[in-house]
Amino acid sequence: EDKVVQSPLSLVVHEGDTVTLNCSYEVTNFRSLLWYKQEKKAPTFLFMLTSSGIEKKSGRLSSILDKKELSSILNITATQTGDSAIYLCAASGGSNYKLTFGKGTLLTVNP
Amino acid sequence: SAVISQKPSRDICQRGTSLTIQCQVDSQVTMMFWYRQQPGQSLTLIATANQGSEATYESGFVIDKFPISRPNLTFSTLTVSNMSPEDSSIYLCSVATVSTDTQYFGPGTRLTVL
């Protein structure tokens, strides 16, 4: 059974801090690793990482895929209160394009 | 990315009743999925909505409880049948094209069953 594990489950930091969120996966015929940000109900897409694109960056957010270790990290630098959210990691594999999600990391950024 | 809408945004229902949730996309997409997110939990895939044929359900989910329709490439419905308080969750539809794994999510439906 496919599995995605995220750590930590929750994290509290102060504005300006840098955070690193972790994700490990066990997925048959792994294809992609995705990161989402969930603030209220709907997850919003951040990054997709594959064997042909193992590092992505957008502003203060960046992510790296380590295919050898079957893991990924999401870095957020100079955190802001607006970064407070649940960050979800998901992995895809096989031919049916299903995503398996981790439990998420609840990030709280205090002013 | 596609613009996705869901109706209703939220609802409070009595046990034993059914609720149908609609998902509308502003462009044709290949894949449509329905997820459930129970309180404090992550997203769990209910089924893949197949255009013009029966949905493909994940282990633990059955058609009698969660009937799904997808009459065309831009619209799908999920019905939560004979509801109990355990069905209180956020229900999300997502869409993707066959050329990418990236799924985009609708705004979600928050369901409370009393």
Interface residues (C-beta under 8 A of the other chain):
Chain A: R31 S32 L34 Y36 K40 K41 A42 P43 T44 F45 M48 L88 A90 S92 N96 Y97 K98 L99 T100 F101 G102 K103 G104
Chain B: S1 M31 F33 Q41 S42 L43 T44 L45 T48 T56 E58 I90 L92 A96 V98 T100 D101 T102 Q103 Y104 F105 G106 P107 G108 R110
